[in-house]
């Protein structure tokens, strides 16, 4: 599963390159120390370097490397990429060129591997090296290191082939191409180093998420998990269901048409016998998701039984990215109002914080927005969380809970002052509330009242989350950006314009270089016609707007899926500026 060699500095600390003359027992001891120091580190906190190479053949020492790519992964995200051609100092066989697309002309002027080894070692550093089929790639690199007077890599090595076998089921095989297809990972071209390294990085992130579901959180736990031989997989026995609606009547239809469904991101609709849409869903892998509707191995809940009983057919639309699928799902739910999409269409789940002013004002939560002069903050996806945060703020300030029969009688001036203090706290301009609760917690702890201190700590955390959520929503409502993503048609790219957190417009842009002028014109027209920050309302009251806000804010903050995000100024483009902005965006430059 992994292999490593370690060296020791004069102080006994492991360093990056091993001396071949070291005693084997000493090397093993250093290896044990190194593993012990890393064993308790969370998988998300470990730096990973994903490696992929292309070669002229399969025998290390005889065949040469033609291309190498490195992808750095930190905190569950791809942080950097690096790749280069390598001159293998030997002709590339014709069948290798047909497989990889790499020709002798492409590597003729490339540097030899010896010149690139320092750059490779610098990129990898002390990170965990990740390879799909580690024996092949790592063996080639170690042979080249030894041939040029270096020791093999000292890094811990992980094999995504072994990780996939432990975390991914129901796939024909565990080749990288098969896994990426089944998981809906977009790969521009297999058997090219950077594309395969990026795909392996995405596979690694997927596997770590799955490992968390199995309570594997640290490197030590992962190594133990991989050492334990997995139980042989047996075909599960499907119990006969007494309820006929457990099995969908359209299972045979679905299974017969499933081969035509690609393993790509997209949106699907389930329809009843009258061809009415009863459910809209999205998935990063359409085939995998739809396959679940034809599986009856486990009993399902009442909602799923009712859905299966109602569905007679399905349709799907492939998208170029998960972001486009999410936005399309929101739009289709708004247009068709499917009866089984209650989670998306039920506006009652969103909570708002309401602050009424005046001598009889109140601080409370609500699901309704009215033009009544009160201040509203939100929306919050969890009504329960909003209620808990407001209760914590009421307790901290000494306000009532807002119900008529429990209202505390306070002098009008004091009530107004407390409400203004609540507003100042929510908007981030006053910290006295937090300080007061923190002092109460510390006093309770000092008196040995652990339960009271724990309650105050919980109240403090709710208040922090309340303020943090408001700050995040305010920031999201000020976001203006163009997002470029892949499209289902490889000759196009999807372009989304967000203004004030809302989806203001979308367009399909041609990707080919000869059509660059046309792409600039389309993007410039969209900016000129649809981007008006001054006119964007700051209040989100419609459900699809709330969904768009949360989707865009989450993706923009995490820069997910490697899409291109171009921030826009907080002003409308002037005469002639829209085309200039479009040109800058397509050139990858900042718009100022």
C-alpha positions in Angstrom: 0.0 0.0 0.0 2.8 2.4 0.7 6.6 2.3 0.7 9.1 4.8 1.9 12.8 5.4 2.7 13.9 8.0 5.3 17.0 9.7 6.2 18.1 11.1 9.6 19.6 14.4 10.3 22.4 14.8 12.9 19.7 15.6 15.4 17.8 12.3 14.7 14.9 14.0 12.8 13.8 12.4 9.6 14.7 14.4 6.4 13.7 14.0 2.8 16.3 11.7 1.2 17.6 8.4 2.5 21.2 7.3 2.4 21.5 3.8 1.0 24.2 3.0 3.5 21.9 3.3 6.5 21.3 0.2 8.6 18.0 -1.4 7.6 16.9 -1.7 11.2 17.6 2.0 11.8 15.6 2.9 8.7 12.7 0.8 9.9 12.8 2.5 13.3 12.8 6.0 11.6 9.9 4.8 9.5 8.0 3.8 12.6 8.8 7.2 14.2 7.6 9.1 11.1 4.4 7.2 10.9 3.8 7.7 14.6 4.2 11.5 14.2 1.6 11.6 11.3 -0.8 8.9 12.5 -3.0 11.3 14.5 -3.3 14.0 11.8 -6.7 14.4 10.2 -6.9 13.4 6.6 -8.2 16.8 5.6 -5.2 18.5 7.2 -2.6 16.3 5.4 -1.0 17.8 2.3 -1.2 15.4 -0.7 0.7 15.4 -4.0 -1.0 13.4 -6.7 1.4 12.1 -9.3 0.8 10.7 -12.8 3.3 9.9 -15.5 3.2 8.8 -19.1 6.0 6.6 -20.4 7.3 4.9 -23.5 6.6 1.5 -22.1 5.9 -0.5 -18.9 9.4 -1.5 -17.7 11.2 0.9 -15.4 14.9 1.3 -16.2 14.3 0.3 -19.8 11.5 2.6 -20.9 11.5 6.4 -20.3 9.1 9.0 -18.9 7.5 11.3 -21.5 5.3 13.4 -19.3 4.8 14.0 -15.6 2.1 15.9 -13.7 1.7 16.9 -10.1 -1.5 18.1 -8.4 -1.4 19.5 -4.9 -4.5 18.8 -2.6 -5.0 20.8 0.6 -8.1 20.9 2.8 -10.1 18.9 0.3 -9.5 21.2 -2.6 -7.1 21.2 -5.5 -4.6 23.9 -4.6 -2.1 23.8 -7.5 -1.1 21.9 -10.7 2.2 21.4 -12.5 3.1 19.4 -15.5 5.9 19.1 -18.1 7.0 17.0 -21.0 10.1 14.9 -20.6 12.6 13.9 -23.2 12.8 10.1 -22.8 16.0 9.9 -24.9 14.4 7.1 -27.0 11.7 6.9 -29.7 8.1 6.8 -28.6 6.4 3.6 -30.0 3.6 4.2 -32.4 1.0 2.4 -30.2 2.0 4.7 -27.2 1.5 7.7 -29.4 -1.9 6.4 -30.4 -2.8 5.8 -26.7 -1.5 9.1 -25.3 -1.3 11.5 -28.2 2.3 12.3 -27.3 4.6 12.4 -30.3 8.3 12.4 -30.7 8.1 16.0 -31.9 6.3 17.1 -28.7 9.2 15.9 -26.5 12.1 16.6 -28.8 12.9 19.9 -27.1 11.7 18.9 -23.6 14.2 18.7 -20.7 15.6 15.3 -19.7 14.2 13.8 -16.5 17.5 14.5 -14.6 17.0 18.3 -14.9 13.4 18.1 -13.7 14.0 16.0 -10.6 14.8 19.0 -8.3 11.5 20.7 -9.3 9.6 17.4 -8.7 11.2 17.0 -5.3 10.4 20.6 -4.4 6.8 20.3 -5.3 6.3 17.0 -3.4 8.2 18.2 -0.3 6.9 16.3 2.8 3.5 15.7 1.5 1.8 12.3 1.1 2.3 11.0 -2.4 -0.9 9.7 -4.0 -0.9 7.6 -7.2 -3.5 5.4 -8.9 -1.6 2.1 -9.1 1.3 3.3 -7.1 3.6 0.5 -8.0 3.9 1.6 -11.6 4.4 5.4 -11.3 6.3 5.4 -8.1 8.7 2.7 -9.3 9.5 4.7 -12.4 10.2 7.8 -10.4 12.3 6.0 -7.8 14.4 4.3 -10.5 15.1 7.7 -12.1 16.0 9.2 -8.7 18.5 6.4 -8.1 19.9 6.5 -11.6 20.7 10.2 -11.1 22.3 9.8 -7.7 19.3 10.4 -5.4 17.6 8.1 -3.0 14.0 7.0 -3.6 11.1 9.2 -2.4 10.9 9.2 1.4 7.2 10.2 1.4 4.3 8.1 2.5 2.5 6.8 -0.6 -1.2 6.1 -0.9 -2.8 4.2 -3.7 -6.2 5.4 -4.8 -6.7 1.9 -6.4 -6.7 0.5 -2.9 -8.8 3.3 -1.5 -11.4 2.9 -4.3 -11.7 -0.8 -3.6 -12.6 -0.1 0.0 -15.0 2.8 -0.6 -16.7 2.4 -4.0 -19.0 -0.5 -4.9 -21.0 -1.6 -7.9 -18.4 -0.7 -10.6 -17.2 -3.1 -13.3 -13.6 -2.5 -12.4 -11.3 -0.1 -10.7 -9.5 1.4 -13.6 -9.2 5.2 -13.4 -11.3 5.7 -16.5 -14.1 3.5 -15.2 -14.1 5.2 -11.8 -14.2 8.7 -13.2 -17.0 7.8 -15.5 -19.1 6.2 -12.8 -18.5 9.1 -10.3 -19.2 11.8 -12.9 -15.6 13.2 -12.7 -14.9 15.3 -15.8 -11.7 14.2 -17.5 -10.6 16.1 -20.6 -8.5 13.2 -21.9 -7.4 10.0 -20.4 -3.7 8.9 -20.7 -2.4 12.4 -20.4 -0.6 13.1 -17.2 -2.3 16.3 -16.0 -5.8 15.2 -16.8 -5.2 11.8 -15.1 -3.5 13.5 -12.1 -6.5 15.9 -11.7 -8.9 13.0 -12.0 -7.0 11.0 -9.3 -7.1 14.1 -7.0 -10.9 14.3 -7.4 -11.0 10.5 -6.7 -8.9 11.0 -3.6 -11.3 13.7 -2.3 -14.3 11.4 -3.0 -12.6 8.5 -1.2 -11.8 10.6 1.9 -15.4 11.7 2.2 -16.5 8.0 2.0 -13.9 7.0 4.6 -15.4 9.6 7.0 -18.7 7.7 6.7 -16.8 4.6 8.0 -15.4 6.6 10.9 -11.9 6.8 9.3 -10.7 10.3 10.1 -6.9 10.2 10.5 -3.9 8.8 8.6 -3.3 6.2 11.3 -6.9 5.1 11.1 -6.7 4.9 7.3 -3.6 2.7 7.4 -5.2 0.4 9.9 -8.3 0.3 7.7 -6.3 -0.7 4.7 -4.4 -3.3 6.6 -7.5 -5.2 7.6 -8.6 -7.6 4.8 -12.0 -6.7 3.6 -14.7 -9.3 3.9 -15.6 -11.0 0.6 -18.5 -9.2 -1.1 -21.5 -11.3 -1.6 -24.6 -10.5 -3.6 -27.2 -9.3 -1.1 -30.3 -11.3 -0.7 -33.3 -9.3 -1.9 -36.2 -10.0 0.4 -39.7 -10.3 -1.1 -41.6 -7.1 -0.2 -45.1 -7.5 1.0 -46.0 -4.0 -0.2 -46.2 -4.0 -4.0 -45.4 -0.3 -4.0 -41.9 -1.0 -2.7 -41.0 -2.0 -6.2 -41.7 0.7 -8.9 -43.9 -0.4 -11.7 -41.6 1.2 -14.1 -38.5 -0.7 -12.9 -38.3 -2.8 -16.1 -38.5 0.4 -18.2 -35.9 2.1 -16.2 -33.5 -0.8 -16.3 -33.9 -1.2 -20.0 -33.1 2.5 -20.6 -30.4 3.0 -18.0 -27.6 2.2 -20.4 -28.5 5.3 -22.3 -28.1 7.5 -19.2 -24.5 8.9 -19.0 -22.5 9.0 -15.8 -22.4 12.8 -15.9 -23.9 15.6 -13.9 -27.4 16.7 -14.8 -31.0 17.1 -13.9 -33.7 14.4 -14.1 -37.5 14.5 -14.0 -39.8 11.7 -12.9 -43.3 11.7 -14.5 -46.6 10.0 -13.8 -48.8 8.2 -16.2 -50.3 11.5 -17.4 -46.8 12.8 -18.2 -46.9 15.3 -15.4 -43.7 16.0 -13.6 -43.9 14.7 -10.0 -40.3 15.1 -9.0 -37.2 17.0 -10.1 -33.7 15.9 -8.9 -30.1 16.6 -9.8 -27.0 14.5 -9.5 -23.3 14.5 -10.2 -23.8 11.1 -11.7 -27.2 10.6 -13.4 -26.8 6.9 -14.0 -25.9 6.2 -10.4 -28.8 8.2 -9.1 -31.4 6.8 -11.4 -30.1 3.3 -10.7 -31.1 3.8 -7.1 -34.8 4.0 -8.1 -34.6 0.5 -9.6 -33.1 -1.0 -6.5 -35.3 -2.7 -4.0 -32.7 -4.3 -1.7 -33.7 -2.0 1.2 -37.1 -0.9 2.5 -37.8 2.7 1.9 -39.9 5.4 3.6 -43.5 6.4 2.9 -42.5 9.3 0.6 -40.3 7.0 -1.6 -43.0 4.4 -1.8 -45.6 6.9 -2.8 -43.1 8.4 -5.4 -42.4 4.9 -6.9 -46.0 4.1 -7.1 -46.7 7.4 -9.0 -43.9 7.3 -11.5 -44.3 5.9 -15.0 -41.4 7.4 -17.0 -38.4 9.7 -16.6 -36.3 12.1 -18.6 -32.9 13.8 -18.0 -30.8 16.7 -19.2 -27.0 16.5 -19.1 -25.2 19.6 -17.8 -21.6 20.5 -18.0 -21.2 21.0 -14.3 -22.8 20.3 -11.0 -23.4 24.1 -10.5 -25.5 24.2 -13.7 -27.4 21.2 -12.5 -28.2 22.8 -9.1 -29.4 26.0 -10.8 -31.5 24.1 -13.3 -33.1 22.0 -10.6 -34.2 25.2 -8.7 -35.6 26.7 -11.9 -37.5 23.5 -12.8 -39.0 23.2 -9.3 -40.2 26.8 -9.6 -41.8 26.2 -13.0 -43.5 22.9 -12.4 -44.1 22.8 -8.6 -43.7 19.0 -8.4 -45.7 17.5 -5.5 -42.7 15.4 -4.2 -40.3 18.3 -4.1 -41.7 19.6 -0.8 -38.2 20.0 0.7 -37.3 22.5 -2.0 -40.6 24.2 -2.5 -41.7 24.5 1.1 -41.1 28.1 2.0 -42.0 27.5 5.6 -38.6 26.0 6.3 -36.8 29.4 5.8 -36.7 31.5 8.9 -36.3 35.3 9.3 -35.4 37.3 12.4 -37.8 40.2 12.9 -37.1 43.2 15.1 -40.1 45.5 15.7 -39.2 49.0 16.8 -41.1 51.3 19.2 -42.0 51.1 22.9 -43.8 47.8 22.4 -41.3 46.3 20.0 -40.4 42.7 20.0 -37.5 40.4 18.8 -38.9 37.2 17.3 -38.6 34.7 14.4 -41.1 34.5 11.5 -41.6 32.9 8.1 -43.5 35.8 6.7 -42.2 39.1 5.4 -44.5 42.1 5.6 -44.2 45.8 4.8 -44.8 46.8 8.4 -41.7 48.9 9.1 -39.9 46.2 11.1 -36.4 45.0 10.3 -35.9 41.5 8.9 -32.7 39.5 8.8 -32.3 36.3 6.8 -33.3 34.1 5.3 -32.0 31.2 7.4 -32.4 27.7 6.1 -33.1 26.2 9.5 -36.0 27.7 11.4 -35.0 25.7 14.5 -31.5 27.2 14.4 -33.0 30.7 13.9 -35.3 30.2 16.9 -32.4 29.0 19.1 -30.2 32.0 18.2 -33.0 34.5 18.9 -33.8 32.8 22.2 -30.1 33.1 23.1 -30.1 36.8 22.2 -33.3 37.4 24.2 -31.9 35.7 27.3 -28.6 37.7 27.0 -30.4 41.0 26.7 -33.3 40.2 29.1 -35.9 40.6 26.5 -39.1 38.5 26.3 -39.7 35.8 23.7 -42.1 37.9 21.7 -45.3 36.1 22.7 -48.1 38.2 24.0 -48.8 36.1 27.1 -45.2 35.9 28.1 -44.2 39.5 27.5 -42.0 41.0 30.2 -43.0 44.5 31.2 -40.1 46.8 30.6 -40.0 50.6 30.5 -40.6 51.8 27.0 -37.2 53.5 26.8 -35.3 50.5 28.1 -37.1 48.2 25.7 -36.2 50.4 22.7 -32.6 50.6 23.9 -32.4 46.8 24.2 -33.9 46.3 20.7 -31.4 48.7 19.3 -28.6 46.8 21.0 -30.0 43.6 19.4 -29.9 45.2 16.0 -26.3 46.5 16.6 -25.2 43.0 17.7 -26.7 41.2 14.7 -25.2 43.8 12.3 -21.8 43.3 13.9 -21.3 46.8 15.5 -21.6 45.8 19.1 -19.8 43.1 21.2 -21.1 43.8 24.6 -23.7 41.0 24.3 -20.9 38.4 23.7 -18.8 39.8 26.5 -21.8 39.6 29.0 -22.5 36.0 28.2 -18.8 35.1 28.3 -18.5 36.7 31.8 -21.6 34.7 33.0 -20.0 31.5 31.7 -16.7 32.2 33.4 -18.4 33.1 36.7 -20.4 29.8 36.6 -17.3 27.8 35.9 -15.5 29.5 38.7 -18.3 28.6 41.2 -18.1 25.0 40.0 -21.5 25.1 38.3 -20.6 23.0 35.3 -24.2 22.7 33.9 -24.8 26.4 34.0 -21.4 27.1 32.4 -22.2 24.6 29.7 -25.6 26.3 29.0 -23.9 29.7 28.8 -21.3 28.3 26.4 -24.0 26.9 24.2 -25.8 30.3 24.3 -22.5 32.0 23.3 -21.9 29.7 20.4 -25.5 30.3 19.1 -24.9 34.0 19.3 -21.6 33.7 17.3 -23.4 31.6 14.7 -26.2 34.2 14.5 -23.8 37.0 13.8 -21.7 34.9 11.4 -24.7 33.8 9.4 -25.9 37.4 9.0 -22.4 38.5 7.9 -22.2 35.7 5.4 -25.7 36.5 4.0 -24.8 40.2 3.7 -21.6 39.3 1.9 -23.5 36.9 -0.4 -26.0 39.6 -1.2 -23.2 41.9 -2.4 -21.5 39.3 -4.6 -21.3 40.2 -8.3 -19.5 37.7 -10.6 -19.4 35.9 -13.9 -18.9 32.1 -13.6 -17.6 30.1 -16.5 -18.3 26.3 -16.5 -18.1 23.4 -18.8 -21.1 22.7 -21.0 -22.6 19.4 -22.2 -21.5 20.4 -25.7 -17.7 20.5 -25.6 -17.6 23.3 -28.2 -19.3 25.6 -25.7 -19.0 26.8 -22.2 -21.8 27.8 -19.9 -21.7 31.4 -18.6 -23.6 32.5 -15.5 -24.0 36.2 -14.4 -24.7 36.7 -10.7 -25.8 40.2 -9.5 -26.3 40.7 -5.8 -26.3 37.0 -5.2 -29.0 36.3 -7.8 -28.7 34.6 -11.1 -29.3 37.6 -13.4 -28.6 35.9 -16.8 -27.0 32.9 -18.5 -25.5 32.3 -21.9 -23.7 29.7 -24.0 -20.3 30.9 -25.3 -18.4 29.3 -28.1 -15.0 27.9 -26.8 -13.1 27.6 -30.1 -10.4 30.2 -30.7 -11.8 31.3 -34.1 -15.1 32.2 -32.4 -13.5 34.3 -29.7 -14.9 37.5 -31.1 -18.4 36.1 -31.0 -17.9 34.9 -27.4 -16.8 38.4 -26.4 -19.8 40.0 -28.1 -22.3 37.6 -26.4 -20.7 38.1 -22.9 -20.5 41.9 -23.5 -24.2 42.0 -24.5 -25.2 40.0 -21.4 -23.2 42.4 -19.1 -24.7 45.5 -20.7 -28.3 44.3 -20.6 -28.4 42.4 -17.3 -25.8 43.7 -14.9 -27.2 46.5 -12.8 -26.0 46.3 -9.1 -27.7 49.5 -8.1 -31.1 48.0 -9.1 -30.6 44.7 -7.3 -32.9 44.3 -4.3 -31.2 43.4 -1.0 -34.2 41.5 0.3 -34.6 37.8 -0.7 -38.3 36.8 -0.4 -38.8 34.4 -3.3 -37.8 30.8 -2.7 -35.9 30.3 -5.9 -33.9 33.5 -5.1 -33.0 32.0 -1.7 -31.9 28.8 -3.3 -29.8 30.7 -5.8 -28.2 32.7 -3.0 -27.2 29.7 -1.0 -25.9 27.8 -4.1 -23.9 30.6 -5.5 -22.5 31.8 -2.1 -21.4 28.3 -1.2 -19.7 27.6 -4.6 -18.1 31.1 -4.7 -16.6 30.8 -1.2 -15.1 27.4 -1.8 -14.2 27.9 -5.5 -15.7 24.5 -6.1 -15.1 22.2 -9.1 -12.4 24.2 -10.6 -14.7 26.6 -12.4 -13.6 30.1 -13.4 -15.0 32.9 -11.2 -14.6 36.6 -12.3 -15.6 39.2 -9.7 -17.3 42.3 -11.0 -17.2 45.9 -9.7 -20.2 47.2 -7.8 -21.4 49.4 -10.7 -23.0 49.1 -14.1 -20.6 49.1 -17.0 -20.4 52.4 -18.8 -20.7 53.0 -22.5 -18.3 50.7 -24.3 -17.1 49.1 -21.0 -19.1 45.9 -21.3 -17.0 44.6 -24.2 -13.8 45.5 -22.4 -15.0 43.7 -19.3 -15.9 40.7 -21.4 -12.5 40.7 -23.0 -10.8 40.8 -19.6 -12.9 38.0 -18.3 -12.2 35.7 -21.2 -8.5 36.5 -20.9 -8.5 35.5 -17.2 -7.7 39.0 -16.0 -9.4 41.0 -13.2 -12.1 43.4 -14.0 -11.5 46.9 -12.6 
